[in-house]
Amino acid sequence: MVYSMSPDWKIMNDFNGRVLFKNSVATTSDWKSVYVYSDDFQLVTSTIEECISKKKVFELEHRVVLADGNPG
């Protein structure tokens, strides 16, 4: 899937993945709680913080919440 984020990673902009995810919206600030699988939330959050502080490219495989509510 393709998506873009605000520089501080607080806002997820429109992305191509609407078939897989429920409640896809053009822009959302609660994207982690909606799309990131709960067991991976802290890992995603800490990786984003590290990437911002060290100016690294974000690269992480993690589970997401699919439209049917299952992890993907």
C-alpha positions as CSV (number, residue, x, y, z in Angstrom):
1,M,0.0,0.0,0.0
2,V,1.1,3.6,-0.5
3,Y,0.5,6.4,2.0
4,S,2.0,9.6,3.1
5,M,2.5,11.1,6.5
6,S,3.0,14.6,7.9
7,P,6.6,15.3,8.9
8,D,5.9,14.7,12.5
9,W,4.0,11.4,11.8
10,K,0.8,12.7,13.5
11,I,-1.4,12.8,10.4
12,M,-1.9,10.1,7.8
13,N,-2.9,11.4,4.4
14,D,-4.9,9.7,1.8
15,F,-3.6,6.2,0.9
16,N,-4.2,3.5,-1.6
17,G,-5.5,0.5,0.4
18,R,-9.2,1.1,1.0
19,V,-10.2,-2.4,0.1
20,L,-8.1,-3.8,2.9
21,F,-8.9,-1.4,5.7
22,K,-12.1,-0.2,7.3
23,N,-13.0,3.4,7.8
24,S,-10.3,4.7,5.4
25,V,-10.5,8.4,5.3
26,A,-8.6,11.1,3.4
27,T,-6.7,12.4,6.4
28,T,-6.7,11.0,10.0
29,S,-4.8,11.8,13.1
30,D,-5.8,8.6,15.0
31,W,-4.3,6.3,12.3
32,K,-2.3,4.2,14.7
33,S,-5.3,3.3,16.9
34,V,-7.3,2.5,13.8
35,Y,-4.8,0.7,11.5
36,V,-2.0,-0.6,13.7
37,Y,-2.6,-4.0,15.4
38,S,-2.8,-3.4,19.1
39,D,0.1,-5.7,20.0
40,D,2.4,-3.8,17.6
41,F,1.3,-0.3,18.6
42,Q,4.3,0.4,21.0
43,L,6.8,-1.0,18.5
44,V,5.5,1.3,15.8
45,T,5.4,4.3,18.1
46,S,9.0,3.8,19.3
47,T,10.3,3.1,15.8
48,I,8.7,6.4,14.6
49,E,10.2,8.3,17.5
50,E,13.6,6.8,16.7
51,C,13.4,7.6,13.0
52,I,12.4,11.2,13.7
53,S,15.1,11.8,16.3
54,K,17.9,10.1,14.2
55,K,16.5,11.3,10.9
56,K,16.3,7.8,9.6
57,V,14.0,6.3,7.0
58,F,11.0,4.5,8.5
59,E,11.2,0.8,7.7
60,L,9.3,-1.7,9.8
61,E,7.1,-4.7,9.2
62,H,4.2,-4.8,11.5
63,R,0.6,-6.1,11.6
64,V,-2.3,-3.9,10.6
65,V,-6.1,-4.2,11.3
66,L,-7.9,-5.4,8.2
67,A,-11.5,-4.4,7.3
68,D,-12.8,-7.6,8.9
69,G,-11.0,-6.8,12.2
70,N,-8.4,-9.5,11.8
71,P,-4.6,-8.8,11.8
72,G,-2.9,-8.7,8.5
